[in-house]
């Protein structure tokens, strides 16, 4: 079944400027700037504690920004509640999936339509299970009994039921077996090739850079590097500190 999303060539869907935010009493983001254009898949990588999840949670309204701007398709998001942001079509698949364990797979998917808020549905249940056939096979099964990989597919499918104009993904490969990681990334690639704009936070830097068009590296809550994903993946410092044996160490800040 063909997938189709609205693609606006050359138009920025998400624009962050001088974004600062605190989490747990600690300033986690320091003047972050980031831009995502329609139809792109952008990788956001960095060591643990770099501020990646905080950044996604700021965009989706879960963590309030202290200062700066967050614009989604030209609309300022700062001060808006998470539910209102979701109803605009900016949907997040959180780290840890956060499915409702006691509900069935089908019931979890049906809850995704709450994000529509009057917008037209672009995904049907049938399309979601075509993308992730295991969800159709397990539709009456309790969601909490699924494997970690199946729960990740369910979390993505639930977001798709909300007709995303842009998808935020937080560590989709976390804790998954390599074969399942392949399936999840194949689905993300298929969605992006169909025009869905994606901002991907991923600890598996090598895998993230292999599917993204551009990438940002966060260090200490600041953008340390930004550019085409292929160039970043070939940078000797990135290879050493993120793709090699010393992954997780800081790199010199060369961001303009």
ZAMARGU-4260 file (C-alpha; in steps of 0.2 Angstrom, whole numbers, plus 5000, padded with zeros to 4 digits):
<rodrens>
0) 5000/5000/5000 | 5008/5017/4995 | 5012/5029/5008 | 5010/5048/5005 | 5014/5063/5016
5) 5013/5082/5012 | 5030/5088/5006 | 5034/5106/5005 | 5051/5108/4996 | 5063/5120/5004
10) 5051/5125/5018 | 5057/5124/5036 | 5045/5114/5046 | 5054/5116/5063 | 5064/5130/5068
15) 5073/5132/5085 | 5082/5148/5090 | 5093/5151/5105 | 5083/5138/5115 | 5087/5137/5133
20) 5079/5125/5146 | 5082/5117/5163 | 5077/5100/5169 | 5079/5094/5187 | 5086/5111/5192
25) 5100/5110/5179 | 5102/5120/5164 | 5101/5106/5150 | 5100/5117/5134 | 5111/5132/5131
30) 5105/5143/5116 | 5102/5128/5104 | 5097/5132/5086 | 5091/5119/5074 | 5081/5118/5058
35) 5072/5104/5050 | 5065/5106/5032 | 5050/5096/5025 | 5053/5079/5020 | 5070/5077/5029
40) 5076/5064/5042 | 5087/5073/5054 | 5098/5064/5066 | 5102/5071/5083 | 5116/5062/5092
45) 5127/5065/5107 | 5133/5057/5123 | 5121/5052/5137 | 5116/5068/5146 | 5120/5079/5131
50) 5102/5086/5131 | 5094/5076/5117 | 5078/5070/5126 | 5076/5087/5134 | 5076/5095/5117
55) 5063/5084/5110 | 5053/5086/5126 | 5054/5105/5124 | 5048/5104/5106 | 5033/5094/5112
60) 5029/5105/5127 | 5033/5092/5140 | 5048/5102/5147 | 5045/5121/5147 | 5059/5132/5138
65) 5066/5145/5148 | 5070/5156/5133 | 5071/5156/5114 | 5059/5151/5100 | 5051/5135/5094
70) 5042/5137/5078 | 5032/5123/5069 | 5026/5127/5052 | 5028/5146/5057 | 5018/5144/5073
75) 5026/5148/5090 | 5025/5133/5101 | 5032/5140/5118 | 5018/5140/5131 | 5007/5128/5122
80) 5002/5112/5131 | 5008/5095/5124 | 4990/5090/5119 | 4988/5106/5109 | 5005/5103/5100
85) 5001/5085/5096 | 4984/5091/5088 | 4995/5102/5077 | 5002/5086/5070 | 5019/5087/5079
90) 5019/5070/5087 | 5033/5061/5098 | 5037/5043/5100 | 5044/5044/5118 | 5059/5034/5125
95) 5053/5018/5133 | 5038/5017/5121 | 5025/5022/5135 | 5011/5011/5128 | 4996/5007/5139
100) 5000/4989/5144 | 4983/4983/5150 | 4975/4988/5134 | 4975/4978/5118 | 4986/4982/5103
105) 4971/4988/5093 | 4965/4999/5108 | 4982/5007/5109 | 4982/5011/5091 | 4964/5018/5092
110) 4970/5030/5106 | 4982/5038/5093 | 4967/5046/5084 | 4965/5058/5100 | 4979/5068/5092
115) 4969/5072/5077 | 4959/5086/5085 | 4948/5088/5070 | 4962/5086/5057 | 4959/5073/5044
120) 4966/5056/5047 | 4980/5051/5035 | 4983/5034/5042 | 4970/5020/5044 | 4972/5005/5055
125) 4974/4994/5040 | 4989/5005/5034 | 4998/5004/5051 | 4997/4985/5051 | 5003/4984/5033
130) 5018/4993/5039 | 5020/4982/5055 | 5011/4966/5051 | 5015/4959/5068 | 5003/4972/5075
135) 4989/4965/5065 | 4993/4947/5071 | 4993/4953/5089 | 4979/4965/5088 | 4969/4957/5102
140) 4984/4953/5113 | 4987/4963/5128 | 5000/4977/5124 | 5011/4973/5139 | 5014/4956/5133
145) 5023/4961/5117 | 5041/4960/5115 | 5051/4976/5116 | 5053/4977/5098 | 5034/4975/5095
150) 5030/4988/5108 | 5041/5000/5098 | 5032/4996/5082 | 5016/4999/5092 | 5022/5016/5098
155) 5026/5022/5081 | 5010/5015/5074 | 5000/5024/5088 | 5008/5040/5082 | 5004/5037/5064
160) 4986/5035/5069 | 4987/5054/5074 | 4991/5060/5057 | 5009/5067/5060 | 5015/5081/5050
165) 5032/5078/5059 | 5038/5064/5070 | 5049/5065/5084 | 5058/5049/5089 | 5067/5046/5105
170) 5079/5031/5105 | 5069/5019/5095 | 5082/5006/5095 | 5085/5006/5113 | 5086/4988/5120
175) 5081/4980/5104 | 5089/4965/5096 | 5099/4969/5080 | 5086/4960/5069 | 5072/4971/5076
180) 5082/4987/5075 | 5084/4983/5056 | 5065/4981/5055 | 5061/4998/5064 | 5074/5007/5054
185) 5067/5000/5038 | 5050/5006/5042 | 5057/5024/5047 | 5066/5025/5030 | 5050/5020/5021
190) 5040/5033/5030 | 5053/5046/5026 | 5055/5041/5008 | 5036/5044/5007 | 5038/5062/5013
195) 5036/5061/5032 | 5048/5073/5041 | 5057/5065/5055 | 5068/5071/5069 | 5077/5056/5076
200) 5087/5055/5093 | 5097/5039/5093 | 5111/5033/5103 | 5116/5021/5089 | 5125/5035/5080
205) 5131/5025/5066 | 5114/5019/5062 | 5106/5036/5063 | 5119/5044/5052 | 5116/5030/5039
210) 5098/5035/5037 | 5098/5054/5040 | 5100/5068/5027 | 5108/5080/5040 | 5114/5078/5058
215) 5117/5088/5074 | 5128/5083/5088 | 5124/5090/5105 | 5137/5091/5118 | 5133/5099/5135
220) 5117/5106/5129 | 5125/5115/5115 | 5126/5111/5096 | 5144/5105/5094 | 5143/5100/5076
225) 5130/5101/5062 | 5130/5096/5043 | 5126/5083/5030 | 5125/5066/5039 | 5137/5058/5027
230) 5150/5071/5030 | 5148/5070/5049 | 5149/5051/5048 | 5166/5052/5038 | 5173/5065/5050
235) 5188/5057/5059 | 5184/5065/5076 | 5166/5059/5075 | 5172/5042/5071 | 5184/5042/5086
240) 5172/5049/5098 | 5155/5042/5093 | 5157/5028/5081 | 5173/5020/5088 | 5179/5013/5104
245) 5179/5030/5113 | 5161/5034/5109 | 5153/5046/5121 | 5168/5057/5124 | 5167/5076/5120
250) 5172/5083/5103 | 5178/5101/5100 | 5164/5113/5096 | 5165/5119/5078 | 5147/5124/5076
255) 5144/5142/5070
</rodrens>
